Amino acid sequence: MSVTVEKNGDHSSISIDGEMTICRAAALKKEIFEDIEWGRAVSFDLSGVSEMDTSGFQLLMLARKEAALKNCAFSIKAHSAATEAVEELFNMKECFEAGAR
């Protein structure tokens, strides 16, 4: 698993590669939430996620909620088949479309 955070002014872009599962949830949460700056916008690139379970999904929901509390635009700019499958399973795909809040 690797997490890359890029900051460009008021925008943070987070790329996640590897698993977003219960085995990695604590480390992933720490990496994402310690490095993120809740400016005007935050976007996630999940195209490199190989596996996602409910723990990974909960981290995305937490990030989405945190962004809303800080009046920060939240979006996912790229998905993997694994992330799309979980979003469809929970009927939450529209929550993670570009620009969704």
Secondary structure by P-SEA (a helix, b strand, c coil): cbbbbbbcccbbbbbbccccccccaaaaaaaaaaccccccbbbbbccccccccaaaaaaaaaaaaaaaaacbbbbbccccaaaaaaaaaaccccccccccc
